[in-house]
Amino acid sequence: MTAKKLSLFILAGVFFLGNVSFRHDPAKEKEYLLKAAFIYRFSDYIDWNGYDAETFNIVVLGESGIVEPLLEISKNKRIKDKRINVRQTNNPDNIGNCHIVFVSRNWKYPISSVTSLLDYKPTLIITEQKDDFPKGGQINFLISDNKLKFQVDLKSTSRSGLKISSQLLQHAIDIKR
């Protein structure tokens, strides 16, 4: 390709991208800001039963708008006196040791691909799909009456060695025992 053709190609690309309107959804942004804040606050009411690491690790499975708000929180806040480390991955084998796994609604695989890796490990699995809750999600976000709410599965959290404070449980709309 000659320099002239390359310049025209680049100019056409810039023109095209300049005229594309990327969809901006303030409602989804607000939803993920709230979910990130909830996750940060949840950590105050959960005992990981001695699970220790240098950082407090949060893994997001699948593409999600929650990553940016979590990264923003991680800049200035700490959980359990530890620096917060946020990672996003599309491969469950990359979860590694973490305190919280957030399974996004864009996660392409069954929740069992996560729970089979984390069963009996002190990792909190948070989901945002109602179908994932009865299949291994320990906390599930849902929107009800235009408000962000959550469900808790005590049997699953107990099996993982996690203890959830009654102060957090009193705010859940559904507790599976």
Secondary structure, 3 states (H helix, E strand, C coil): CCHHHHHHHHHHHHHHHHHCCCCCCHHHHHHHHHHHHHHHHHHHHEECCCCCCCEEEEEEECCCCCHHHHHHHHHHCEECCEEEEEEEECCHHHCCCCCEEEECCCCCCCCHHHHHHHCCCCCEEEECCCCCHHHCCCEEEEEECCEEEEEEEHHHHHHCCCEECHHHHCCCCEEEC
